[in-house]
Amino acid sequence: MSQDFRTVESILALDCGSTTTQALLLDRVGKEYRLVARAEAPSTLGIPWNNVMISVRQAVSDLSQVMGWPLIDERGQIITPEHQLGGVDAVVAITSGSEPLRVVLGGVMRDVSLASARRALATTYTTIEGLVSLDRADGDGHELNYDLQGQVRLIHELVPDAIVLVGGIDGGTERPILRSAEAMALACSTLPQNNCPPIIYAGNADLRPQVAQVVGSEASLRAVENVRPSLDLENLGPLQAEVEELYRNRKLERLPGFGTLAAWSSVQVLPAAKAFAYSVQYLARLDGINVLGVDVGGGSTTLASAVEGQFHLAVRSDLGLGCSAGRILDHIAMEMVTRWLPFEMEPEEVLNLLSNKSLHCRTVPQTRRELLLEQAVAREMLRLTLDELKPRWPKGSSYLYPGLLPKFHLMVGGGGALANAPHYGQAALVLLDALQPVGVSGLALDKARLLGPLGSAAMVQPALAAQVMERDALLNLGTVVAPVGTAREGDLALTFKIDYDDGRSLRVEVPYGSLEVIPLAPGQTADMELRPTRRFDVGLGMRGQAGTTKVEGGLMGIIIDARGRPVAIPDDLDERREKMQRWLWDVGS
Amino acid sequence: MYYPLESWITPLTTIRRERLLPVAGEVLVGYGEKVGPADVVARCQVRGHMRVVDVSRALRVDRKRATKYVHKSPGETIQADEVLAGHGGLLGSLRSNVRSPVEGQIVEIRDGLVVIEAAPATLELSAHLKGQISNVMPKRGVVISAVGTLIQGLWGTGGEAEGVLKLLVDNPQSPLRASSIDVSCHGTVIVAGHILDEKALEQAIEAKVRGAIAGSVSAGLCPFLQSLPFPVLITNGFGSMAMSEPVFSLLHASMGREAMISTYEPGRWGGRRPEVIIPLRVEDEVPSQDTGPRPLKIGDRVRILREPHLGALGSVTALPRLPYTVESGARLSVAEVEFQDGDTAMVPLANVELIR
């Protein structure tokens, strides 16, 4: 891309999701860049449309209408660059709408090399369709395809988009890896050449020549650095890059209508998760803070984190609130979903609702009952995706308690499930329940779903993206204070005092098990003195340690989440439902 | 301008359907030829399963040396239990043999491993539609054109079937009951408002029905439906909702006619909609169904896809420009819909399906 973007003043950002397509116009308003207008249309990737451009053109036409500024000419093409009668200077596009890369993953040890490979694959839109492990069984006790016959049959039946082979630390195990390579090459030799998946080798580096010899001309072999060069070292980058390139070539660019979308776009069309991660990185670098960004979309759930300067991304392409809504029940028991509901819902009704949602991915909940069910599913999708990210966080000073989140200074929620929540309190509660933050954190919502598009816009005009990010991207919900510890329900967990800027002050005692919301308007700040009891830590690394912090207001204000970590959910059904309802009321919903 | 989801529920249209082989093969019919549902229009060989025989392990010889003990070469055929490889011991009496587990063809011999592809099966592709060949794609398949009733469903399982339509209920609300299935259902495609339980379907297996069409079924029954020996097509979705009135009326009017049902479980990444086609003999030209998606407009007949009006039918009376706050509290773009009982409601556009 050798285009000169220095003169770019206006950008049309397109976000083509699996259920919704949105168009955003970013332009100069006075002396700064702002989000000027936004329009969205249901995505047209599936039958009967099979063309992403129908919804793109619809969203852009709606945007033009709102603005009274033509963006598309009479031939249906984008007008660029901007001139006196219409158009924009540049177009950027991101998408999460294409099918994920289907992978067969082979390795030696489930908890070592295969675990690392899974984490590398989770950074882009992939699904692991088949697993080959010499451990013989996965975590759920399912027998895996460890023998030659099983491996060949698996690949022959699945015909995956790619085979990833890992295993052995550098200089370590040889024989099982070569046997697996042999089986994979053999399986490839039985497939028609045009269906033959490439083999990506990211195992014991010393074995590369032998693996190349074994695979021979049966398949295209791409050898990258070992994903687990030693037992205590993980090297995900090279495998991630290779898989991402394959995803781009084999999936993204085959999205129906992609050719026109790419022709419109001034820079490479980015996978939405990657663009989202760019924005989270930017927010973290801007203030040198830990940031967690989450996005529950129609087709996937994405978490991007920045902890102590390290960036991580986890994408679950099988967990989305659209066509795969029902698939949550493949991973967890139904009670895990219904435990978040403040009312009774029969398992049959849950199954029917989620199955109907899978049939009609674009539909939206119209009743409170269905809305709260979808939000319950969103909590569990976030929790499952969080499990992918947890092992990757550095065990540094931010990591106070094993199994819990590190301290995040800012947590941002996005994607349709959160951005479209009718009440901000509902979005906040989904984030608190699913993520269960520790200590003091800012809470924000990517209401206009700008983070992904801005990650791409920054490739064209970094100043524009930075200014829009600062002004328009995040809707500040407020500050969360979450003490860690346990006590008896109702026992004092924390006392705090707020000194408002206007001289007023407020002192509150917070019992264990409660959720308190203290108003503090957006734009206002206050000094907050926190005095946890001796069983609780407010993120200062020591139980009972008092401290003072500056807190920022927001649409919710200050939320004191004294429900314990992990949040204690009563076993008794009535008590549990009453509690869920109370928490919803506490956040104003 | 809003492009809604859509379903075709139409009494008379021209339908064109591709019939394609999974792999290259032979097309058996020509352009313009008339075909019936059971006529074979194309044929191909489908590859068998792959079996790997580890000769080196079985003979306990070095992998590099094992190949020389294999009696067959790639491309050669082998019978089940035929000796594939073997060597004589020092005294001949310790002779050791490896036999083929399947009948098939040797595909690959590498480092003591032999891959055998089980004998291929012949796949015959039937027309599954009464109509005329309107296009021939050499080696791949044909396009068949027919005139008739088209009803698109929402979910289905079990493949394709043809049979005479037999309604087992007198209204779209009534469920399928075991007591209404008897020998007269043999070879028919049975129709009911919704499916309640496994009992009636077990009776349908006994009666050897060819297929079943229902408005809805509990999602929990899906694994059972997937195990049935006949296809099941669901027109409205999961739950216990009645069959849509226009669907029921069309099926009722077509009772005794031959229907073709195709059931495809819709995948997340595309695929075909399940459908019922009832061919009709019509002399005049009939407009085609392949007119492409179109935006929603006032007067359109729609079906509602979410509660509180799930499954209800109505027509669009207004398309307000401003968003409307629905029961959940969300402010959404809506259509004003007048239902058949005269009531009206604001329904999110995303929850409206255009009936064509």
Interface residues (C-beta under 8 A of the other chain):
Chain A: A41 P42 T44 G46 I47 P48 W49 N50 I54 S55 Q58 S61 D62 E99 L148 Q149 V152 R153 H156 E182 A183 A185 L186 A187 S189 T190 G299 C323 S324 G326 P347 E348 L351 N352 L354 S355 N356 S358 L359 H360 C361 R362 T363 V364 P365 Q366 T367 R368 R369 E370 L371 N420 P422 H423
Chain B: M1 Y2 Y3 L5 E6 H49 M50 R51 V52 D54 V107 E108 R110 D111 L113 V115 E117 L154 W155 S218 A219 G220 C222 G237 F238 G239 P266 R268 W269 G270 G271 R272 R273 G292 P293 L305 R306 E307 P308 L310 V326 E327 S328 G329 A330 R331 L332 V347 P348 L349 A350 N351 E353
